[in-house]
Amino acid sequence: MKYIQRPNYFTSQFLLEKDFNDEQTYHRDMRLRHNSLLHEWGVVEGLKVTRAEPKKIAVSEGMAIDKYGREIILLPDCTVPDTINTINLDVDVLEPNTTIEITVIYDEIKDDGDEVAVGNDKKYTRTSERPKFVIYGSKTSKDNLQDGNVDFKTGFAPTDDNVILLAQVTLDNGEVSAVDNSVRKLAGPKLSNLDNLELDGTISAENLNLTGNSTIDGDLTVNGNLEVIGNVIARDTEHIVGDVSLGDADNHEVKVTGVIRSGHSSGALRVDDGLHTTGALTVDGNVGIGKNNPTEKLEVAGTVKATRFEGDGSGLTGIGAGKWSDGGSNGIYYNNGNVGIGTNSTYAELTVNGSIGFANGTAPMMYIHQSGTSNAPRPIIAHSPRYRNWGVEYRDQEDIMVFQGSGQPVLSVGLRYKKVGIGITNPTEKLEVDGTVKATKFEGDGSGLTGISAGGTKWSDGSNNSIYYNHGNVGICTNRTYAELTVNGSIGFANGTAPMMYIHQSGKNNAPRPIIAHSPSHPNWGVEYRDHGDLMVFQGSGEPVLSVGLGSKKVGIGTNNPRQKLEVAGTVKATRFEGDGSGLTGIRAGAETKWSDGSNNSIYYNHGNVGIGTNSTYAELTVNGSIGFANGTAPMMYIHQSGTNNASRPIIAHSPRYRNWGVEYREHGDLMVFQGSGEPVLSVGLGYKKVGIGITNPTEKLEVAGTVKATRFVGDGSGLTGIRAGSETKWYDGSNNSIYYNHGNVGIGTNSTYAELTVNGSIGFANGTAPMMYIHQSARNNASRPIIAHSPSHRNWGVEYREHGDLIVFQGSGEPVLSVGLGSKKVGIGTNNPRQKLEVAGTVKATRFEGDGSGLTGISAGGTKWSDGGSNRIYYNAGNVGIGTNNPTQKLEVAGSVKAIATNTGNRTAYGVQSVVGGNRNGTKFGLYAQATGGTSGSRFGVYGRADAHNNTSAIVYGVYGRARGGKTSYAGYFDGNANVTGHLTYRTIGQVSSRELKENINTLAIEDAIETLEGLNPVQFSYKKDHQKETHIGFIAEDVPDLVASHDRKTLSPMDIVAVLTKVVKEQNNTISLLMEKVQTLEQKTQSSAF
């Protein structure tokens, strides 16, 4: 049929069934054409899905149009299937915990109630048009359930136009837990492609759908609100003048797939309110807090406060060998090239069954090298001969101390450049952490060992600087021994590459033991090693200050169980990070009192103790001087003889009276614990690579139980272990690997002594629970003394213990790198007088921080200020923080710019800035509130979004991505002003605000004006200049349209103006048609009357 035929009737016409069917077909086809060509298919109104019962959903009355234009109507009394408008989900085809999709399609059936018999045939007087619900997401497919009204299908609902999506329903244990109606497909009017579309009037439509590409080459002016339910895609730069508000509820999101750039006059992105991020914040450039132009990755002009840190650990080295005589109980032995003090079971060049004390309180306790500044790297402290790469290594060429576990760096301290690395060997900032930093508290301490310049070939009852044996203790240059080995001077290790001490002899499950302790009466002030967990713990009075996990590569400050790279239990204040050290413990005394009672500087035996240079022994070996180790590669000391289940033992203790002040090694957990008065100050886990400050068992890399305040960081810490005692006490002049006495210095395994005691090898301590060294003999007012020094010519490079303040200070060239207050439980980096748990004088750089939730926080403060000063400072005011302003009114107020750069790796999502405002309280909440103001010239961007795909044709980029759902009114984008789109505007539906409350001067459009305007509209075909594909469009020329529908600048058009004109003209035409039809009916009636 070439043309559409409308049935025509006349008087006396004989009508057949076909005539009535043609009449219905004509009207039905015209209505379908109207619906499909002038409307976008989808939900017109209603059809909202809600939870009716635990296992039932209800669908409200409403209407939808499918792609063919068929109307799907659900009446209020429509049974679906057994109750009003409900669907039963208690079926065996659905998983109990899943998400299903509710869709609707058109369906028509012949009802039995409309059946009539015509001869032998069944005929129906009506055809029932009704909806049919198709539910996707079931295990198996079943059709025509629930009186034929419901089908269940597997998989996901098709995204084409075969079904109309109403909602997504979440099932929890078979019951309806959530219904999401925001996913529904909405219907709306179809608009042809217009040359210019200006929305300035009223659109009398609940939904306006534009399918395909709607291109606006000029401006799109919306005087009211523009609501976009779907995505707003700006292909080119999108400029929004004035303020922009995104979202109106706490759970609304603004998603930027690309990069946010600032149009602020300062060139930086300014955030005037508090900024809260739930994920990681990655900054490629430098970050300044209180600084406008930061020169480091993180530059803080003020205090950093954190609730948790995580970090790193280290170990001990042994001592080279000599040759002694076999004696009785508690004596000195020579065993196959090794020397044993108090024990004949030697597992290193020097094995001490007890502790070592140094009577000279000001001389370095040990030297790492004999001389030079380019010595080969050497272990200072190692776990045992079998585990030489578990502990601490010194690298002379870089002046770096490296805590390592299984050869991997846990904590590195740069003495020259005053920089500290956790999980990295060469830090580029004051503190650089390769991992997560988490802190709730910081307490701290750290110190190291010093070598002793040695002499020639024998022990004697000689002049000054001699060796004494005193009641089982050995004194070098002192007869006043307070530990198994007391040195009045320093200890040097000639082998520059061997570990200076071993914590354990062997095994991996040794008990915790102190490495460095303040004195025998304070063994819990210092450093303790915990084999279980491989932790080194700095502790003060038994409380952890810093814990380093050598295995887990985690550091804890104020906690001994760090769970991240650096975990701080307290406040972190930093402008820069570097370093740390540890101390020595004393040695317990023996029984008898013999050796030789000689003149000054001789060697004495006193009740089982050995004194070198002193007869006043207070430990198994008391040295009035320093100890040197000629073998620069061998461990300087061993903590244990063998095994992996040794009992915990102090390595370094303050004195025999204060054994719990110093460092203890705990074999179980592989922990080194610095302790004060028995409480952990710093714990280092060598196995789990975790460090705790103020806590014994850190669960993160660095866990601090206390406050961290920093302006500078350097370093790390470790200690020595004691040695179990043996029997007799004689010295012996022998062949190779023997013991030498040279001008007041003692050499074990070497005649080239550069300190009071020089050991060519390592030192081991057989007594696994006694402190390995004591820093002082007794008293509480001893002078400051180096614990570990680089060499006799570089005494101010290493670790120093300062009795006044109970401080262990890592120093380089005399400047503090890391200071640990065993009494105050405070750690300083770059300062020797920390006033907070961690105070850093310098820059802190980390790959992750945790504190108060997801990063580091500022400084706990009182009153109304942080720092005194001028502009660009950081202030604290009644709970608010101001950067560059001293009167912040929000949680964080920055008088300046904030710049965030994010780079994703792999297929992961990266957020330059991610802002979440939570809470279930009422009120206005802004996830991101941006405002740009200025003078009369220039550009201002409240929010500037840009996304580049770098010629990736498969990528989807969003300059600005908005999503809103769940509210009474949800706007993914809300614009209070004009919206200018220079590219394509793609959306599901568009609604123009048309409320009477927003309008004035409302007058009826005159039909004459409408007809005149319609006649003045001249449709044209055209393509856009900027459209490289040169697609053909149909529309109008804004400059040529009549004034009634023209914009003020004649660059844009409002479709509602044209719709209003068309509506007025069509209504007038309908009135005219009605009048004509009445006249036609009158004429027909007259004609029929005349016919009869």
Secondary structure, DSSP 4 states (H G I P E B T S, - for coil): --S-------TT----HHHHHHHHHHHHHHHHHHHHHHEESEEEEE--EEEEETTEEEE-SEEEE-TT--EEEE-TT-BSSSSBTEEE---TTS-SSEEEEEEEEEEEE--GGGEEEETTEEEES--EEEEEEEEE--SS-EEEETTTTEEEESSPPPSSSSSEEEEEEEEETTEEEEEE-TTPPBPEE--PPPS---B-S----S-----S-EE-SS-B-BSS-EEESS----SS--B--S-EE--SSTT-EEE-SSEE---STTSSB---S----SS----SS-EEES-SS--SSEEESS--BBSB-------B--EE-------SBT-EEEETTEEEES-S--SSSEEESS-EEES-SSS-SEES-SS-S-PPPEEEEEEETTEEEEEEEEETTTTEEEEEETTEEEEEEETTTTEEEES-SS-SSSEEEEEEEEBSB-----B-----B--SS---S-STT-EEEETBEEEESBS--SSSEEESSEEEEB-SSS-SEES-SS-S-PBPEEEEESBTB-TTSEEEEEBTTTEEEEEETTEEEEEEETTTTEEEEEESS--SSB-BBB-EEES---B--B--B-----S---S---STT-EEEETTEEEEB-S--SSSEEESSEE--B-SSS-S--S-SS-S-PPPEEEEEEETTEEEEEEEEEBTTBEEEEEETTEEEEEEETTTTEEEES-SS-SSSEEESS---EE--B------B-----B-------STT-EEEETTEEEES-S--SBSEEESEEEEES-SSSBEEES-SS-S-PPPEEEEEEETTEEEEEEEEETTTTEEEEEETTEEEEEEETTTTEEEES-SS--SSEEESS-EEEEEEESTTTS-B-----TT-SS-SSTT-EEEETTEEEES-S---SSEEESS-B-------TT----SS------S--S---SSEE-----SSS---SS-EE---TT-TT----SSEEE--SSSS--SSB-SS-BB-SSEE--S-EEE---GGG--S--PPPHHHHHHHHHH---EEE--TT-TT---EEE--TTTS-GGGB-TTSS-B-HHHHHHHHHHHHHHHHHHHHHHHHHHHHHHHHHHHHH-
